Every structure is written in C-alpha cells, then in structure tokens.
Amino acid sequence: MKSIAILFGLAMFFSCRPDLETIETITKTENLPVETAENLRIVYSSHAHIQMIMEAPFMERFEGDEPYMELPAGFVMVFYDTLLNETSRIQAKYAIEYERDNLIDARDDVIVENMETREKLNTEQLIWDRKNEIIYSEKFVKITSEEDVLYGQGFESDERFTSWVIKEPWGSFSVEHEPEEDTDELIQPAEDEDSL
C-alpha cells in the first residue's frame, strides 16, 4: 500500500514538470523584444525641417503595461537649426525610452554638448523629458566651458543645452562686474566682540 502511494506521488511530481517548463517558457516569451534593429537612424522633423537625428548601434522594443525601447549599446542624438547646422548633441552608452511618458533615461558616460556656446556637460545619468523639452539630472554633474569648470549635484536645462541651472554648484568661475567708482570711503571688517 505504501509503494502505491509513493508511485502515485512520483507520478504527480513528474506530471507537474512540463507545466512548470511551460510557465517558464511563457514568462521568458513575455520578456522577449517584439522588435529589434541594428544601426538604427531616426530622423525627427517638423514642417519639413529636420530637428534631430538619433543614431544607435542596436535597439530592442518591448511591449506590456509599460512599453519601452532599450538602447543597450547607447545612442547619439544630434540637434540641428533651420540651416541644418549642428547646434547640440546628447550621447550615452546606455538608454531606455519609456514610450507612454515620453522619457529617455540615459546612463553611463552621458555627454551633452552645445556647439554654439562650446559648453559640455558630463554626468552618469540624465533624464530627457521629450514632452516638456527639458533634460535634468539628480546626479553629480560637471560643466566645462572655454573659461570655467563647474561642478554640482543636480542640473536642469532645455533639451538643446542653451539655458541651464546647476543645483548645489561648486567650482571656479569668472564673474563679470562693473568697474568701481573712485571713493574715499573704506569698508572695514567688523571688529571681533572679544577685542572690545
């Protein structure tokens, strides 16, 4: 009687294995990309004028509740003016675009350059809000210009990197000011109360 129960249990155990494999296969299938592309080139235009061109070595697109496009080998996005002159660019070694939110999360050696002002941003993570046309980061940032190098924790700018703000900045930078008028008045440092 005992041997029949053991055989029945073993039969149930082995009969469950195909079901587990089927479930595992279905789960893996859901994580497979629905679209892949190599040497991707996307041209963004408005009113027959090219605004941006994105290039990426490899792309995978996934569907589901939160569809997204993954760029595991990175991307370069180049911005153009109306005369097709390159004005700025964003590049990174890895990125994910969340399609519903129209957000790109760029990571790993992110570089943003403005060709007109000759300013360059370096950081490890940058969020590009394409709907609102802004870029921002909460990570450490470094901005290099022809005269200065600025550092900070956090940053926000328009997507073309023409008008930006560094949160919690530090570094060396030059300050332009009006020449002071001649005056006989001298400003003395405040005296220490203990010396009075």
C-alpha positions in Angstrom: 0.0 0.0 0.0 2.9 2.3 0.9 4.6 1.7 -2.5 1.4 2.6 -4.4 1.2 5.9 -2.5 4.9 6.6 -3.3 4.4 5.8 -7.0 1.3 7.9 -7.1 3.3 10.9 -5.6 6.1 10.4 -8.1 3.7 10.3 -11.0 2.2 13.6 -9.8 5.6 15.2 -9.4 6.8 14.3 -12.9 3.4 15.2 -14.4 3.9 18.8 -13.0 7.3 19.3 -14.6 6.0 20.1 -18.1 3.6 22.6 -16.6 6.5 24.4 -14.8 8.5 24.4 -18.0 5.5 25.8 -20.0 5.1 28.6 -17.4 8.8 29.4 -17.6 8.7 29.5 -21.4 5.6 31.8 -21.3 7.4 34.1 -18.8 10.5 34.2 -20.9 8.4 34.9 -24.0 6.8 37.9 -22.4 10.3 39.4 -21.8 11.4 38.9 -25.4 11.6 42.1 -27.5 8.8 42.5 -30.1 11.1 44.4 -32.4 14.9 44.7 -32.8 17.0 46.8 -35.1 20.7 47.3 -35.9 22.4 50.6 -37.0 19.2 52.5 -36.2 18.7 56.0 -37.6 15.6 58.0 -36.7 15.0 61.5 -38.3 12.7 63.8 -36.3 11.3 66.7 -38.4 8.6 69.3 -38.2 7.2 71.2 -41.2 9.7 69.6 -43.5 12.6 70.8 -41.4 15.0 68.3 -39.7 15.2 69.0 -36.0 17.0 66.0 -34.6 18.6 62.7 -35.8 19.2 59.8 -33.5 21.6 57.0 -34.2 22.1 53.8 -32.2 24.0 50.6 -32.9 21.2 48.4 -31.5 17.6 48.7 -30.3 15.2 46.4 -28.7 11.5 47.3 -28.2 9.3 45.7 -25.5 5.5 45.7 -25.1 3.4 45.3 -22.0 1.8 47.6 -19.4 4.8 49.9 -19.7 6.2 49.6 -23.2 9.8 50.7 -23.6 12.6 50.8 -26.1 16.1 49.8 -24.9 19.3 51.0 -26.4 21.9 48.7 -24.7 24.8 50.0 -26.8 23.9 53.6 -26.4 22.9 56.4 -28.7 23.8 59.8 -30.2 21.1 62.5 -30.7 22.1 65.5 -32.8 20.1 68.7 -32.9 20.0 71.0 -35.9 19.0 74.6 -36.7 16.9 75.5 -39.7 20.0 75.6 -41.9 21.0 72.1 -40.9 23.9 73.2 -38.8 24.6 71.0 -35.8 23.7 73.0 -32.6 24.0 70.5 -29.9 24.1 66.7 -29.1 23.3 64.2 -26.4 25.1 60.9 -26.2 25.3 58.0 -23.7 26.5 54.4 -23.6 23.1 53.1 -22.5 19.5 54.3 -22.5 15.8 53.3 -22.1 12.9 55.2 -23.6 9.6 54.9 -21.8 7.1 55.4 -24.6 4.0 56.4 -22.6 5.8 59.0 -20.6 8.0 60.1 -23.5 11.0 60.0 -21.2 14.5 58.8 -22.0 16.7 57.6 -19.2 20.3 57.9 -20.4 23.1 56.4 -18.3 26.8 55.6 -18.3 29.1 58.3 -19.5 26.4 60.8 -20.6 27.7 63.8 -22.5 25.8 66.8 -23.6 27.4 69.4 -25.9 26.4 72.8 -27.2 28.4 73.6 -30.3 27.5 77.3 -30.3 28.4 78.1 -26.7 31.2 75.4 -26.6 29.9 74.1 -23.3 30.0 70.4 -22.3 28.1 68.5 -19.6 29.3 65.2 -18.2 27.2 63.0 -15.8 26.3 59.4 -15.2 22.6 59.7 -15.5 20.4 62.2 -17.4 16.6 62.2 -17.8 15.3 63.7 -21.1 11.7 64.7 -20.8 10.8 65.0 -24.5 7.3 66.1 -23.9 8.4 69.2 -22.0 11.7 69.5 -23.9 13.9 69.6 -20.9 16.8 67.5 -19.6 17.7 67.1 -15.9 19.8 65.0 -13.5 20.0 64.5 -9.8 23.5 63.0 -10.0 26.9 64.7 -9.9 27.5 66.9 -13.0 30.4 68.7 -14.5 30.1 71.5 -17.0 33.1 72.7 -18.9 33.3 75.9 -20.9 36.2 77.7 -22.6 36.8 79.7 -19.3 35.3 77.7 -16.4 34.7 74.3 -14.9 31.7 74.0 -12.7 30.5 71.0 -10.6 27.3 70.3 -8.9 24.7 67.9 -7.5 21.8 68.1 -9.9 21.1 70.0 -13.1 18.3 71.2 -15.3 18.3 72.6 -18.8 16.3 73.0 -22.0 16.9 69.9 -24.3 19.3 71.9 -26.5 21.5 72.8 -23.6 21.3 76.6 -24.2 19.9 77.7 -20.8 20.8 75.6 -17.8 21.0 75.7 -14.0 23.2 73.6 -11.7 21.8 72.7 -8.3 24.3 72.8 -5.4 27.1 74.2 -7.5 30.8 74.5 -6.7 34.0 75.1 -8.7 35.9 78.0 -10.2 34.3 80.6 -12.5 34.8 84.1 -13.6 32.4 86.9 -12.6 32.0 90.0 -14.8 31.2 93.2 -12.9 31.1 96.9 -13.5 34.3 98.9 -12.7 34.0 100.5 -9.3 33.9 104.3 -8.9 36.7 106.0 -7.0 35.7 106.8 -3.4 37.4 107.9 -0.3 35.3 105.7 1.9 36.9 102.4 3.0 35.0 99.4 4.2 36.5 98.0 7.3 36.0 94.4 8.5 33.7 94.1 11.5 35.6 94.1 14.8 35.5 91.0 17.0 33.4 91.5 20.1 36.0 89.9 22.3 38.5 92.6 21.3 36.2 95.4 22.5 
